[in-house]
Amino acid sequence: MTESARDRLLRDAPEKLSRLTTREFGALSYEWRFWARPDQRPPHGDWRYWVILAGRGFGRTRTGAEWALEQARIVVPYIKRK
């Protein structure tokens, strides 16, 4: 979810959240891109290393884990299955 989409959703939250099904509402709690702060999202562009210089409680471990999970979800569909 893009930052602007998140901002719109939060602004219109009461109305939009009331339209979600129970399943959609439950799934939203697992949507990292919705909950992540802008500085916890991967940088744009072509990069090889991503250094997060942050203090205690920033969410470095969660940010890295969510990024790795996202990468796995991108790669898995391209793996040739037997």
Residue pairs with C-beta under 8 A, 6 or more apart in sequence:
1 9
1 31
1 33
1 34
3 38
3 41
6 33
6 34
9 16
9 34
17 25
20 28
28 34
32 62
32 66
32 69
32 70
33 41
36 59
36 63
36 66
37 59
39 54
40 58
40 59
40 62
40 63
42 50
42 67
43 50
50 67
52 58
52 60
52 63
52 64
54 60
